[in-house]
Amino acid sequence: MEERSATRAGNRLFLSQPAVSGALARLREFFGDELLVREGRSLTPTARALELMTNIAPHLEGLSAAIAGASVFEPATARRVFRIGCTDAVAIAILPRLRDEFSRLSSSSDLVVRIGDYRTLPALLAADEISVAVGFLRNALSDAARQRVLRHAPWVVVRDGASPPVRDVADFASRSHVLVTPLGDLEGFVDEALATVGFARRVSLGVTSFALLAAALPGSRLVATVPDFVARWLGSLAGLQCDPMPLDIAPVTNLMAWRQTSDRDPAEIWLREKIALAFEAAGAA
């Protein structure tokens, strides 16, 4: 049901594709329903399958949590591949410390980081492609997801050190801006906030990630609006300066979310604590 593929389900279950197909055939016979119908390269669930999954899922998650709670995790010796998903802003903040943490573990455990946003990370989490999602996730999480607020990050303005500081709203609006825009549009919440006080700005450059600001801003008179922890990283990496945001804009809430099935898993508890500590350190740096 999660993978919509016998091959991918087999990989997760450590079974061959024929073994999974055989199990599916027995389930079809038992329930008197096709359960999963092939459409192109994917298997689409029937109404009966969706009904079964709704009723069974809570019990599966409870069983997984009970088993995980009985296990023991020793970071120095355990063999584990951790898979997390985060926004690029969060990756900038936490990767240096997570890198050091996993380096201390030598070859015992590995870390995979996937970059996404509030549109993609909840789906990756629901499909169990990642065990933890971190960043601005809006209201896209499922009701079953557990979550923890890591930081309410205020917005600030970054610029090249040779550019004059941003004095006020009028000065801010008069500058040429760089916008971090994963979808490629050139308007955002800053434009909405400016409009409420009678101003407009010109966004002359759009980039898909905060990391690209390290290449876009130095040597220019452009400015960009970023969370404060990203500004600290850009300052240390590219020598950019930081000014207070002259607009009244609510801080961005960064969450850490995980599936109920891993809530009591000692290894995942360890990972979540390392992520929280890394994010806390980045915010206080």
VMD Tcl script that draws the C-alpha trace (Angstrom):
set ca {
  {0.00 0.00 0.00}
  {2.84 2.42 0.77}
  {5.16 1.48 -2.08}
  {2.53 0.69 -4.77}
  {5.09 -1.75 -6.16}
  {5.82 -5.41 -5.40}
  {9.52 -4.88 -6.12}
  {9.93 -1.91 -3.79}
  {7.83 -3.59 -1.10}
  {10.08 -6.64 -1.41}
  {13.17 -4.50 -0.92}
  {11.74 -3.16 2.34}
  {10.66 -6.62 3.50}
  {13.86 -8.39 2.37}
  {11.76 -10.62 0.11}
  {11.94 -11.33 -3.60}
  {9.39 -9.79 -5.96}
  {7.80 -13.21 -6.68}
  {7.41 -13.83 -2.93}
  {5.61 -10.52 -2.49}
  {3.41 -11.17 -5.51}
  {2.54 -14.59 -4.09}
  {1.59 -13.04 -0.75}
  {-0.56 -10.47 -2.55}
  {-2.32 -13.26 -4.45}
  {-3.15 -15.01 -1.16}
  {-4.47 -11.75 0.31}
  {-6.67 -11.23 -2.74}
  {-8.12 -14.69 -2.32}
  {-8.66 -14.25 1.41}
  {-10.42 -10.87 1.12}
  {-12.21 -11.63 -2.15}
  {-10.94 -8.38 -3.66}
  {-8.16 -7.35 -6.05}
  {-6.84 -4.94 -3.37}
  {-4.18 -3.46 -5.69}
  {-4.84 -3.01 -9.41}
  {-2.03 -2.33 -11.87}
  {-2.21 1.00 -13.66}
  {0.89 1.53 -15.77}
  {3.93 0.89 -13.56}
  {2.08 1.49 -10.30}
  {-0.42 -0.48 -8.23}
  {-3.57 1.46 -7.35}
  {-5.56 0.45 -4.23}
  {-9.20 -0.51 -4.46}
  {-11.85 0.95 -2.15}
  {-11.65 -2.25 -0.06}
  {-7.88 -1.88 0.29}
  {-8.20 1.73 1.44}
  {-10.81 0.69 4.01}
  {-8.57 -2.11 5.30}
  {-5.55 0.21 5.53}
  {-7.53 2.77 7.53}
  {-8.48 0.12 10.09}
  {-5.17 -1.74 10.19}
  {-2.65 1.13 10.12}
  {-3.03 2.15 13.81}
  {-2.39 -1.45 14.91}
  {0.67 -1.76 12.68}
  {2.10 1.46 14.08}
  {1.42 0.30 17.65}
  {3.15 -3.02 16.97}
  {6.18 -1.29 15.44}
  {6.42 1.09 18.38}
  {6.23 -1.79 20.88}
  {9.01 -3.69 19.11}
  {11.18 -0.60 18.78}
  {10.79 0.17 22.47}
  {12.20 -3.22 23.38}
  {15.38 -2.77 21.30}
  {18.68 -1.23 22.33}
  {20.79 1.22 20.32}
  {24.52 1.65 20.85}
  {25.69 4.51 18.59}
  {29.33 3.44 18.59}
  {28.68 -0.11 17.38}
  {25.24 -0.25 15.72}
  {25.01 -0.54 11.94}
  {22.31 1.83 10.75}
  {21.51 4.05 7.79}
  {19.54 7.10 8.95}
  {17.50 8.96 6.36}
  {16.27 12.47 7.10}
  {14.58 15.12 5.00}
  {14.88 18.85 5.51}
  {14.69 22.21 3.83}
  {17.96 23.52 2.45}
  {17.92 26.26 5.11}
  {17.86 23.63 7.85}
  {20.51 21.54 6.10}
  {22.79 24.58 6.11}
  {22.25 24.94 9.86}
  {22.58 21.36 11.09}
  {24.86 19.51 8.66}
  {28.20 20.65 10.09}
  {27.37 19.31 13.55}
  {25.65 16.17 12.27}
  {28.65 15.51 10.04}
  {30.96 15.70 13.03}
  {28.65 13.46 15.07}
  {28.58 10.73 12.42}
  {32.32 11.07 11.81}
  {32.90 10.18 15.46}
  {30.92 6.98 14.89}
  {33.52 5.86 12.33}
  {31.93 3.34 9.98}
  {29.15 2.18 12.29}
  {26.25 4.32 11.01}
  {25.59 6.48 7.97}
  {23.39 9.47 7.23}
  {21.40 10.32 4.08}
  {19.94 13.84 3.75}
  {17.19 14.63 1.26}
  {16.25 18.23 0.50}
  {12.58 19.20 0.16}
  {9.96 21.64 1.38}
  {6.51 21.65 2.99}
  {5.04 20.22 -0.22}
  {7.38 17.22 -0.51}
  {8.74 16.37 2.93}
  {5.43 15.23 4.52}
  {4.90 12.81 1.61}
  {8.41 11.39 1.99}
  {7.74 10.92 5.69}
  {4.38 9.25 5.13}
  {5.96 6.87 2.59}
  {8.73 5.97 5.09}
  {11.42 7.21 2.67}
  {12.72 9.36 5.51}
  {12.32 8.86 9.25}
  {12.50 12.53 10.24}
  {11.40 15.72 8.47}
  {12.82 19.07 9.61}
  {11.98 22.60 8.54}
  {9.02 24.83 7.78}
  {6.28 22.25 7.17}
  {3.23 24.52 7.23}
  {0.10 22.45 8.04}
  {0.89 19.58 5.68}
  {1.65 16.85 8.22}
  {-0.72 13.94 8.75}
  {-2.59 13.64 12.04}
  {-0.50 10.57 12.91}
  {2.83 12.40 12.69}
  {4.56 13.36 15.91}
  {6.19 16.78 15.95}
  {8.37 19.10 17.99}
  {8.97 22.82 17.52}
  {12.69 23.48 17.19}
  {12.80 27.21 16.66}
  {10.69 30.26 15.83}
  {13.30 31.95 13.61}
  {12.98 35.70 12.97}
  {13.59 37.05 9.46}
  {16.54 39.35 8.80}
  {18.08 41.09 5.78}
  {21.50 40.09 4.40}
  {23.71 42.13 2.06}
  {27.28 42.54 0.90}
  {29.47 44.27 3.47}
  {30.25 47.11 1.08}
  {26.56 47.99 0.68}
  {25.09 50.50 3.16}
  {22.90 49.12 5.96}
  {19.16 48.95 5.43}
  {17.77 51.94 7.32}
  {13.99 51.58 7.17}
  {11.08 50.18 5.16}
  {11.44 52.75 2.37}
  {15.14 51.99 2.00}
  {14.41 48.25 2.07}
  {11.78 48.57 -0.67}
  {14.09 50.67 -2.85}
  {16.79 47.96 -3.01}
  {16.99 45.23 -5.63}
  {16.19 41.87 -4.04}
  {17.11 38.22 -4.40}
  {14.23 35.84 -3.65}
  {14.65 32.20 -2.65}
  {11.91 30.64 -4.75}
  {11.75 26.85 -5.22}
  {8.84 27.24 -7.67}
  {10.44 30.03 -9.70}
  {7.92 32.80 -8.95}
  {9.18 36.28 -8.04}
  {6.70 37.26 -5.33}
  {6.36 36.09 -1.74}
  {5.27 36.98 1.78}
  {7.61 40.00 1.88}
  {5.74 41.56 -1.04}
  {2.45 41.03 0.80}
  {3.85 42.68 3.93}
  {5.21 45.63 1.91}
  {1.85 46.13 0.23}
  {0.11 46.50 3.60}
  {2.29 49.54 4.38}
  {2.09 51.05 0.88}
  {5.39 49.90 -0.62}
  {6.54 47.55 -3.36}
  {9.95 46.12 -4.21}
  {11.73 44.77 -7.29}
  {12.94 41.18 -7.19}
  {15.65 41.11 -9.83}
  {16.96 37.59 -9.15}
  {15.30 34.33 -8.10}
  {17.28 31.32 -6.85}
  {16.09 27.90 -5.75}
  {18.00 27.62 -2.47}
  {19.41 29.70 0.36}
  {22.87 28.28 -0.33}
  {22.98 30.09 -3.68}
  {22.84 33.43 -1.87}
  {26.51 32.87 -1.00}
  {27.22 33.25 -4.72}
  {24.53 35.83 -5.57}
  {25.08 38.54 -2.95}
  {28.86 39.13 -2.56}
  {30.11 42.02 -4.70}
  {26.58 43.27 -5.43}
  {24.11 45.77 -3.99}
  {21.38 43.15 -3.78}
  {19.66 42.20 -0.51}
  {17.80 39.06 0.55}
  {15.41 38.12 3.35}
  {16.43 34.98 5.26}
  {15.91 33.28 8.66}
  {18.42 34.46 11.24}
  {20.26 31.14 11.46}
  {20.85 31.18 7.68}
  {22.19 34.73 7.97}
  {24.79 33.55 10.48}
  {25.95 30.85 8.08}
  {26.10 33.28 5.16}
  {28.08 35.70 7.31}
  {30.70 33.11 8.21}
  {30.90 31.63 4.70}
  {30.62 34.67 2.42}
  {31.24 37.62 4.74}
  {27.70 38.96 4.34}
  {26.29 41.50 6.76}
  {22.96 41.22 8.56}
  {20.39 43.96 9.24}
  {17.14 43.75 11.24}
  {13.99 43.22 9.20}
  {12.28 46.65 8.96}
  {8.86 45.01 8.42}
  {6.62 43.33 10.95}
  {6.81 39.72 9.72}
  {6.07 36.72 11.91}
  {9.01 34.37 12.57}
  {9.15 31.12 10.61}
  {8.38 28.03 12.71}
  {10.76 25.15 12.11}
  {9.44 21.74 13.14}
  {10.88 18.28 13.50}
  {8.35 15.58 12.58}
  {8.48 11.80 12.63}
  {6.19 8.81 12.22}
  {4.46 7.27 15.21}
  {6.11 3.96 14.33}
  {9.55 5.36 15.19}
  {8.47 7.33 18.25}
  {10.00 4.85 20.71}
  {12.81 3.52 18.53}
  {16.00 4.17 20.56}
  {18.04 4.80 17.42}
  {15.55 7.34 16.11}
  {15.29 8.98 19.53}
  {19.08 9.37 19.48}
  {18.96 10.87 15.97}
  {16.19 13.33 16.84}
  {18.11 14.52 19.87}
  {21.24 15.09 17.75}
  {19.18 17.06 15.22}
  {17.59 19.19 17.95}
  {20.98 19.93 19.52}
  {22.49 20.81 16.14}
  {19.64 23.18 15.34}
  {19.79 24.78 18.79}
  {23.52 25.37 18.40}
  {23.05 26.90 14.95}
  {20.45 29.31 16.29}
  {22.66 30.39 19.18}
  {25.90 30.62 17.21}
}
mol new
graphics top color blue
foreach p $ca { graphics top sphere $p radius 0.5 }
foreach p [lrange $ca 0 end-1] q [lrange $ca 1 end] { graphics top cylinder $p $q radius 0.2 }
display resetview
